[in-house]
Amino acid sequence: MRIEVPHNTTRDKARKIVELKLKALESQYGHYANDLDHQWQGDTLHFSFKAKGFTGKGTLEITESNAIIDGKLPLIAKPFESRIRSTVEREAEEMFRA
């Protein structure tokens, strides 16, 4: 699942926004997940987690103008892909709203 959202700011500021959102998500939902891992390699954040027996992983790349989220859904989550996509798009757009 690949989602592109304009970040309307600089790469550095977009990266800081992403880091703040990650901290908020970990604080809010961290008790549902384990094996949380995320690390930056240049302007690309690599992330992975396990939640309720399922594994999720992907990347979030910050370009000059967009945040590109590319995530792998477990097979069992495929029926919910459109709902997951719309939620991620909405959250990402809100996160970068100027």
N, CA, C and O of each residue as an XYZ file, in Angstrom:
392
protein
N       0.851     -1.164      0.000
C       0.000      0.000      0.000
C       0.901      1.231      0.000
O       1.726      1.411      0.896
N       0.733      2.066     -1.006
C       1.565      3.268     -1.157
C       0.665      4.502     -1.132
O      -0.335      4.586     -1.846
N       1.053      5.453     -0.288
C       0.277      6.682     -0.126
C       1.233      7.870     -0.182
O       2.259      7.882      0.499
N       0.893      8.864     -0.995
C       1.673     10.100     -1.075
C       0.834     11.261     -0.583
O      -0.314     11.435     -0.992
N       1.425     12.056      0.304
C       0.733     13.217      0.863
C       1.704     14.399      0.839
O       2.845     14.262      1.279
N       1.270     15.554      0.334
C       2.147     16.730      0.374
C       2.387     17.166      1.821
O       1.469     17.167      2.642
N       3.635     17.534      2.120
C       3.919     17.961      3.499
C       3.948     19.477      3.660
O       3.950     19.963      4.790
N       3.971     20.235      2.574
C       3.860     21.697      2.606
C       4.884     22.395      3.494
O       4.595     23.440      4.076
N       6.080     21.817      3.598
C       7.113     22.413      4.434
C       8.475     21.924      3.950
O       8.577     21.355      2.864
N       9.512     22.138      4.742
C      10.845     21.647      4.385
C      10.991     20.185      4.806
O      10.196     19.669      5.591
N      12.007     19.538      4.276
C      12.272     18.141      4.668
C      12.522     18.030      6.172
O      11.980     17.146      6.835
N      13.354     18.943      6.707
C      13.681     18.886      8.141
C      12.443     19.055      9.006
O      12.246     18.317      9.971
N      11.616     20.022      8.661
C      10.386     20.259      9.438
C       9.435     19.065      9.299
O       8.807     18.663     10.279
N       9.323     18.499      8.106
C       8.454     17.336      7.896
C       8.938     16.161      8.740
O       8.135     15.435      9.325
N      10.238     15.982      8.798
C      10.809     14.890      9.605
C      10.477     15.089     11.086
O      10.130     14.132     11.778
N      10.583     16.313     11.567
C      10.252     16.610     12.973
C       8.771     16.356     13.247
O       8.412     15.846     14.309
N       7.917     16.710     12.296
C       6.482     16.454     12.438
C       6.228     14.954     12.552
O       5.438     14.513     13.388
N       6.901     14.175     11.708
C       6.754     12.711     11.742
C       7.223     12.158     13.085
O       6.559     11.300     13.666
N       8.355     12.640     13.580
C       8.876     12.158     14.861
C       7.906     12.456     16.005
O       7.695     11.612     16.875
N       7.315     13.655     16.004
C       6.336     14.000     17.036
C       5.102     13.094     16.946
O       4.571     12.661     17.969
N       4.653     12.814     15.726
C       3.494     11.940     15.532
C       3.805     10.529     16.009
O       2.954      9.883     16.621
N       5.010     10.043     15.737
C       5.404      8.706     16.197
C       5.348      8.610     17.719
O       4.837      7.636     18.270
N       5.872      9.621     18.383
C       5.850      9.632     19.847
C       4.414      9.616     20.366
O       4.099      8.905     21.320
N       3.555     10.400     19.735
C       2.149     10.447     20.156
C       1.475      9.101     19.925
O       0.719      8.635     20.778
N       1.739      8.467     18.778
C       1.135      7.162     18.482
C       1.627      6.093     19.445
O       0.845      5.259     19.901
N       2.925      6.111     19.757
C       3.472      5.144     20.716
C       2.839      5.337     22.083
O       2.518      4.366     22.769
N       2.661      6.582     22.476
C       2.051      6.867     23.775
C       0.591      6.418     23.807
O       0.126      5.870     24.806
N      -0.122      6.649     22.721
C      -1.543      6.340     22.670
C      -1.832      4.859     22.432
O      -2.742      4.295     23.039
N      -1.050      4.227     21.543
C      -1.353      2.850     21.126
C      -0.249      1.841     21.440
O      -0.376      0.665     21.100
N       0.818      2.281     22.076
C       1.958      1.407     22.339
C       1.618      0.153     23.116
O       2.282     -0.871     22.955
N       0.597      0.211     23.956
C       0.230     -0.964     24.747
C      -0.420     -2.056     23.889
O      -0.542     -3.194     24.344
N      -0.835     -1.738     22.671
C      -1.399     -2.736     21.751
C      -0.321     -3.426     20.919
O      -0.563     -4.480     20.330
N       0.860     -2.833     20.875
C       1.916     -3.336     19.997
C       3.148     -3.717     20.798
O       3.365     -3.246     21.914
N       3.948     -4.585     20.192
C       5.251     -4.893     20.754
C       6.250     -4.970     19.612
O       5.874     -4.876     18.444
N       7.508     -5.140     19.945
C       8.574     -5.159     18.945
C       8.509     -3.940     18.031
O       8.727     -4.041     16.823
N       8.205     -2.780     18.630
C       8.190     -1.536     17.854
C       9.617     -1.162     17.480
O      10.507     -1.139     18.330
N       9.823     -0.875     16.226
C      11.147     -0.468     15.776
C      10.991      0.577     14.681
O      10.168      0.423     13.778
N      11.771      1.623     14.763
C      11.804      2.614     13.694
C      13.154      3.298     13.721
O      13.690      3.632     14.778
N      13.685      3.494     12.533
C      14.967      4.177     12.416
C      15.057      4.903     11.090
O      14.577      4.429     10.060
N      15.686      6.065     11.142
C      15.872      6.876      9.950
C      17.137      6.438      9.230
O      18.165      6.188      9.859
N      17.058      6.346      7.925
C      18.223      6.179      7.059
C      18.106      7.291      6.024
O      17.379      7.174      5.037
N      18.835      8.364      6.275
C      18.681      9.556      5.446
C      17.297     10.140      5.663
O      16.908     10.411      6.799
N      16.554     10.337      4.588
C      15.199     10.890      4.686
C      14.119      9.816      4.642
O      12.954     10.110      4.376
N      14.506      8.579      4.903
C      13.546      7.472      4.892
C      13.481      6.823      6.267
O      14.493      6.391      6.819
N      12.273      6.766      6.804
C      12.025      6.106      8.085
C      11.598      4.669      7.798
O      10.620      4.434      7.087
N      12.330      3.718      8.351
C      11.977      2.301      8.246
C      11.302      1.925      9.561
O      11.840      2.192     10.635
N      10.125      1.306      9.480
C       9.403      0.954     10.704
C       8.876     -0.472     10.636
O       8.641     -1.024      9.561
N       8.698     -1.048     11.825
C       8.077     -2.367     11.935
C       7.475     -2.495     13.333
O       7.890     -1.821     14.275
N       6.486     -3.380     13.435
C       5.824     -3.603     14.717
C       5.056     -4.914     14.652
O       4.822     -5.471     13.579
N       4.673     -5.386     15.825
C       3.763     -6.520     15.927
C       2.591     -6.073     16.792
O       2.776     -5.414     17.815
N       1.394     -6.436     16.371
C       0.196     -6.078     17.127
C      -0.818     -7.199     16.975
O      -1.175     -7.588     15.863
N      -1.274     -7.711     18.104
C      -2.286     -8.765     18.102
C      -1.882     -9.947     17.220
O      -2.720    -10.527     16.529
N      -0.592    -10.300     17.246
C      -0.107    -11.445     16.495
C       0.223    -11.172     15.043
O       0.662    -12.080     14.337
N       0.025     -9.948     14.573
C       0.309     -9.612     13.182
C       1.525     -8.697     13.106
O       1.794     -7.922     14.023
N       2.245     -8.800     12.013
C       3.424     -7.976     11.795
C       3.138     -6.935     10.722
O       2.533     -7.236      9.693
N       3.575     -5.723     10.973
C       3.466     -4.650      9.992
C       4.834     -4.036      9.797
O       5.619     -3.936     10.741
N       5.122     -3.626      8.576
C       6.393     -2.946      8.321
C       6.266     -2.095      7.077
O       5.375     -2.291      6.250
N       7.181     -1.145      6.966
C       7.157     -0.280      5.799
C       8.155      0.843      5.922
O       9.065      0.817      6.751
N       7.955      1.842      5.061
C       8.835      3.005      5.056
C       7.997      4.275      4.925
O       6.861      4.246      4.452
N       8.578      5.370      5.347
C       8.016      6.691      5.140
C       9.156      7.553      4.636
O      10.094      7.847      5.377
N       9.079      7.957      3.379
C      10.132      8.755      2.762
C       9.689     10.203      2.677
O       8.566     10.502      2.270
N      10.587     11.100      3.067
C      10.339     12.528      2.961
C      11.089     13.034      1.721
O      12.318     12.973      1.663
N      10.339     13.531      0.737
C      10.954     14.140     -0.449
C      10.847     15.657     -0.305
O      10.415     16.157      0.733
N      11.237     16.379     -1.339
C      11.137     17.848     -1.291
C       9.713     18.319     -1.031
O       9.512     19.337     -0.369
N       8.721     17.593     -1.544
C       7.345     18.077     -1.435
C       6.351     17.099     -0.818
O       5.254     17.503     -0.434
N       6.713     15.820     -0.715
C       5.754     14.807     -0.252
C       6.301     13.917      0.849
O       7.510     13.779      1.034
N       5.380     13.328      1.559
C       5.679     12.208      2.449
C       5.089     10.983      1.754
O       3.900     10.954      1.436
N       5.925      9.978      1.522
C       5.491      8.784      0.809
C       5.535      7.614      1.770
O       6.602      7.197      2.220
N       4.361      7.091      2.075
C       4.229      5.972      3.003
C       4.040      4.709      2.173
O       3.139      4.632      1.339
N       4.892      3.730      2.407
C       4.806      2.469      1.682
C       4.813      1.356      2.730
O       5.843      1.070      3.341
N       3.662      0.742      2.926
C       3.537     -0.260      3.975
C       3.072     -1.597      3.443
O       2.351     -1.679      2.448
N       3.501     -2.639      4.125
C       3.089     -3.996      3.785
C       2.027     -4.436      4.782
O       2.254     -4.434      5.992
N       0.861     -4.814      4.258
C      -0.212     -5.302      5.111
C      -0.156     -6.825      5.171
O       0.130     -7.474      4.165
N      -0.426     -7.399      6.339
C      -0.525     -8.852      6.390
C      -1.733     -9.312      5.571
O      -2.704     -8.571      5.418
N      -1.669    -10.508      5.061
C      -2.723    -11.043      4.213
C      -4.095    -10.944      4.865
O      -5.082    -10.646      4.192
N      -4.163    -11.187      6.146
C      -5.455    -11.156      6.846
C      -6.051     -9.748      6.884
O      -7.258     -9.597      7.075
N      -5.218     -8.713      6.704
C      -5.711     -7.330      6.730
C      -6.148     -6.838      5.357
O      -6.721     -5.754      5.256
N      -5.899     -7.594      4.310
C      -6.242     -7.167      2.948
C      -7.711     -6.766      2.791
O      -7.989     -5.785      2.102
N      -8.658     -7.479      3.395
C     -10.055     -7.067      3.243
C     -10.346     -5.661      3.797
O     -11.345     -5.040      3.432
N      -9.476     -5.174      4.669
C      -9.663     -3.871      5.293
C      -8.768     -2.797      4.676
O      -8.662     -1.693      5.210
N      -8.123     -3.119      3.549
C      -7.137     -2.214      2.962
C      -7.715     -0.842      2.641
O      -7.064      0.167      2.915
N      -8.905     -0.769      2.075
C      -9.460      0.548      1.721
C      -9.722      1.390      2.962
O      -9.494      2.599      2.948
N     -10.199      0.765      4.035
C     -10.445      1.498      5.278
C      -9.120      1.948      5.907
O      -9.008      3.070      6.401
N      -8.126      1.065      5.883
C      -6.807      1.403      6.423
C      -6.208      2.545      5.610
O      -5.677      3.502      6.174
N      -6.292      2.444      4.283
C      -5.755      3.482      3.401
C      -6.395      4.842      3.701
O      -5.689      5.840      3.847
N      -7.713      4.883      3.792
C      -8.380      6.171      4.025
C      -8.017      6.747      5.390
O      -7.878      7.962      5.531
N      -7.865      5.893      6.388
C      -7.467      6.366      7.718
C      -6.050      6.939      7.696
O      -5.803      8.011      8.249
N      -5.122      6.225      7.058
C      -3.738      6.692      6.979
C      -3.671      8.000      6.184
O      -2.972      8.930      6.586
N      -4.384      8.076      5.071
C      -4.400      9.315      4.284
C      -4.923     10.488      5.104
O      -4.327     11.565      5.104
N      -6.025     10.280      5.796
C      -6.622     11.349      6.601
C      -5.662     11.794      7.711
O      -5.466     12.991      7.917
N      -5.070     10.841      8.416
C      -4.144     11.180      9.501
C      -2.905     11.909      8.977
O      -2.434     12.867      9.590
N      -2.383     11.447      7.837
C      -1.190     12.086      7.257
C      -1.504     13.519      6.799
O      -0.712     14.435      7.017
N      -2.654     13.696      6.172
C      -3.037     15.042      5.740
C      -3.203     15.971      6.929
O      -2.781     17.126      6.873
N      -3.807     15.491      7.998
C      -3.964     16.311      9.210
C      -2.620     16.635      9.837
O      -2.401     17.743     10.326
N      -1.726     15.662      9.820
C      -0.409     15.840     10.419
C       0.356     16.965      9.726
O       1.079     17.714     10.383
N       0.205     17.093      8.410
C       0.953     18.098      7.652
C       0.151     19.333      7.300
O       0.608     20.174      6.526
N      -1.045     19.449      7.861
C      -1.867     20.629      7.583
C      -1.142     21.872      8.097
O      -0.665     21.911      9.231
N      -1.073     22.861      7.252
C      -0.329     24.093      7.610
C      -1.107     24.969      8.553
O      -0.627     26.032      8.947
